Amino acid sequence: MPRTVRTVESAARTEPLAWTRKHLLGLEDLSRAELLHALDTATGFKSVSTRSIKKVPALRGKVVVNLFFEDSTRTRMSFALAAQRLSADVLEFSKSASSVNKGETLIDTARNIEAMGVDIMVIRHAAAGAPLMLARSVKCAVVNAGDGQHEHPTQGLLDLFTMREIKGHIEGLTVAIVGDIAHSRVARSNIHGLRTLGARVIVVGPNTLIPTQIEKMGVEVSSDFDAVLPQCDVVNMLRVQFERIQSSQFPSVPEYHRLFGLHKERFKRAKKDVLILHPGPINRGLELDSAIADGPNSGILRQVSNGLAVRMGVLYLVNQAMLAESEI
């Protein structure tokens, strides 16, 4: 079972700050200790959602802005609700109604928004590296909510959180990440986090959708889902990103489902307690059959609820680091 963790409010009063990063740009550079601290902090916040009054004052008086240059439902709403439950004020940025459409640069947009008194910027952008560029250009904290095909660190953290919560540990697990690895920032964040915490990772998919030399990230590669599935403790099914895939890279939909979809017949090969995850939204009948997505082995809705606790924890941690920096 997961460890019992004190609430963040009590821990903050008795322990020195263990997180010193003002920005969360990815999981690649995070140490094992930092990853575990982020997960433990999220655990402390999870109970907030079960209270009659679903708020804590951790970010009272702070302003968080969601700078989303790509469409999003789950991630945007999760960050907005996380900030609100920490008692922060939340600003929502709309690209379609912004000066970006008049030729203003990302940096000028961010600096003008920061001048309004913003403390934390949450950014999703189609260009890999946009959050890093932003972090070098503003004084406030920056949290990456997904940048191109680079990383999606809070999705990676909530996947790790869900695995640890259900399985009780991450070290020693065998985790398969299945699907379009080449275009998936979720896959990259998961790989970095899982490998740092001691899991065995196997990436599975069509050869055209597996990056060359991905083995250098410490993963195994397979195009035979049936051979891999019986070994797995966790299977993370990725969304097929039709908007990013060239037709020449992708087999037909029926062929993809037959070879890489998790359907009833293939599921019989899995361990009885295998955990099924998916970052959403699901292409039902392609990546997953509905009976599996909604079945007892599915942790998909748990991922969504855990995402709120993880993003509360991240906003809290970067704010604490920013406060510590200001005192130096």
RAKALIN-V846821 format. One record per residue. N is the residue number from 1. RES is the residue in three letters. D_LAST is the distance of its C-alpha to the last C-alpha in whole Angstrom. Layout:
N|RES|D_LAST, N|RES|D_LAST
This chain:
1|MET|40, 2|PRO|36, 3|ARG|34, 4|THR|33, 5|VAL|29, 6|ARG|28, 7|THR|27, 8|VAL|23, 9|GLU|23, 10|SER|24, 11|ALA|22, 12|ALA|19, 13|ARG|19, 14|THR|20, 15|GLU|18, 16|PRO|15, 17|LEU|14, 18|ALA|16, 19|TRP|15, 20|THR|12, 21|ARG|14, 22|LYS|14, 23|HIS|17, 24|LEU|20, 25|LEU|23, 26|GLY|25, 27|LEU|26, 28|GLU|27, 29|ASP|24, 30|LEU|23, 31|SER|23, 32|ARG|26, 33|ALA|23, 34|GLU|21, 35|LEU|25, 36|LEU|26, 37|HIS|22, 38|ALA|23, 39|LEU|27, 40|ASP|26, 41|THR|24, 42|ALA|26, 43|THR|29, 44|GLY|27, 45|PHE|28, 46|LYS|31, 47|SER|33, 48|VAL|31, 49|SER|34, 50|THR|37, 51|ARG|36, 52|SER|38, 53|ILE|35, 54|LYS|33, 55|LYS|30, 56|VAL|27, 57|PRO|24, 58|ALA|21, 59|LEU|20, 60|ARG|22, 61|GLY|21, 62|LYS|20, 63|VAL|22, 64|VAL|23, 65|VAL|25, 66|ASN|28, 67|LEU|29, 68|PHE|32, 69|PHE|34, 70|GLU|36, 71|ASP|38, 72|SER|37, 73|THR|38, 74|ARG|37, 75|THR|33, 76|ARG|33, 77|MET|34, 78|SER|32, 79|PHE|29, 80|ALA|30, 81|LEU|31, 82|ALA|28, 83|ALA|26, 84|GLN|28, 85|ARG|29, 86|LEU|25, 87|SER|26, 88|ALA|24, 89|ASP|26, 90|VAL|27, 91|LEU|29, 92|GLU|31, 93|PHE|32, 94|SER|35, 95|LYS|36, 96|SER|40, 97|ALA|39, 98|SER|36, 99|SER|36, 100|VAL|35, 101|ASN|39, 102|LYS|39, 103|GLY|38, 104|GLU|34, 105|THR|32, 106|LEU|29, 107|ILE|26, 108|ASP|28, 109|THR|29, 110|ALA|25, 111|ARG|23, 112|ASN|26, 113|ILE|25, 114|GLU|21, 115|ALA|22, 116|MET|24, 117|GLY|21, 118|VAL|21, 119|ASP|18, 120|ILE|19, 121|MET|22, 122|VAL|25, 123|ILE|27, 124|ARG|30, 125|HIS|32, 126|ALA|35, 127|ALA|33, 128|ALA|32, 129|GLY|28, 130|ALA|28, 131|PRO|25, 132|LEU|23, 133|MET|24, 134|LEU|23, 135|ALA|19, 136|ARG|19, 137|SER|20, 138|VAL|18, 139|LYS|15, 140|CYS|16, 141|ALA|16, 142|VAL|20, 143|VAL|22, 144|ASN|25, 145|ALA|28, 146|GLY|31, 147|ASP|31, 148|GLY|34, 149|GLN|36, 150|HIS|32, 151|GLU|31, 152|HIS|30, 153|PRO|28, 154|THR|28, 155|GLN|32, 156|GLY|31, 157|LEU|29, 158|LEU|32, 159|ASP|34, 160|LEU|33, 161|PHE|32, 162|THR|36, 163|MET|37, 164|ARG|35, 165|GLU|36, 166|ILE|40, 167|LYS|40, 168|GLY|38, 169|HIS|37, 170|ILE|36, 171|GLU|36, 172|GLY|40, 173|LEU|41, 174|THR|43, 175|VAL|42, 176|ALA|44, 177|ILE|42, 178|VAL|45, 179|GLY|46, 180|ASP|45, 181|ILE|42, 182|ALA|42, 183|HIS|41, 184|SER|38, 185|ARG|35, 186|VAL|35, 187|ALA|37, 188|ARG|34, 189|SER|31, 190|ASN|34, 191|ILE|35, 192|HIS|31, 193|GLY|30, 194|LEU|34, 195|ARG|34, 196|THR|30, 197|LEU|32, 198|GLY|35, 199|ALA|37, 200|ARG|40, 201|VAL|40, 202|ILE|44, 203|VAL|44, 204|VAL|47, 205|GLY|49, 206|PRO|51, 207|ASN|51, 208|THR|50, 209|LEU|47, 210|ILE|45, 211|PRO|43, 212|THR|44, 213|GLN|43, 214|ILE|41, 215|GLU|42, 216|LYS|39, 217|MET|36, 218|GLY|38, 219|VAL|40, 220|GLU|44, 221|VAL|46, 222|SER|49, 223|SER|52, 224|ASP|54, 225|PHE|52, 226|ASP|55, 227|ALA|55, 228|VAL|51, 229|LEU|51, 230|PRO|53, 231|GLN|50, 232|CYS|47, 233|ASP|45, 234|VAL|43, 235|VAL|44, 236|ASN|42, 237|MET|44, 238|LEU|43, 239|ARG|44, 240|VAL|46, 241|GLN|45, 242|PHE|48, 243|GLU|46, 244|ARG|44, 245|ILE|47, 246|GLN|50, 247|SER|54, 248|SER|54, 249|GLN|52, 250|PHE|53, 251|PRO|56, 252|SER|58, 253|VAL|56, 254|PRO|59, 255|GLU|59, 256|TYR|55, 257|HIS|55, 258|ARG|58, 259|LEU|56, 260|PHE|52, 261|GLY|53, 262|LEU|52, 263|HIS|56, 264|LYS|58, 265|GLU|60, 266|ARG|57, 267|PHE|55, 268|LYS|58, 269|ARG|56, 270|ALA|53, 271|LYS|52, 272|LYS|53, 273|ASP|49, 274|VAL|48, 275|LEU|45, 276|ILE|45, 277|LEU|42, 278|HIS|42, 279|PRO|39, 280|GLY|41, 281|PRO|43, 282|ILE|46, 283|ASN|49, 284|ARG|52, 285|GLY|55, 286|LEU|53, 287|GLU|50, 288|LEU|51, 289|ASP|54, 290|SER|53, 291|ALA|55, 292|ILE|52, 293|ALA|49, 294|ASP|50, 295|GLY|51, 296|PRO|50, 297|ASN|48, 298|SER|46, 299|GLY|42, 300|ILE|42, 301|LEU|42, 302|ARG|39, 303|GLN|37, 304|VAL|37, 305|SER|36, 306|ASN|34, 307|GLY|32, 308|LEU|31, 309|ALA|29, 310|VAL|27, 311|ARG|26, 312|MET|25, 313|GLY|23, 314|VAL|22, 315|LEU|21, 316|TYR|19, 317|LEU|17, 318|VAL|16, 319|ASN|15, 320|GLN|13, 321|ALA|11, 322|MET|10, 323|LEU|9, 324|ALA|7, 325|GLU|5, 326|SER|6, 327|GLU|4, 328|ILE|0
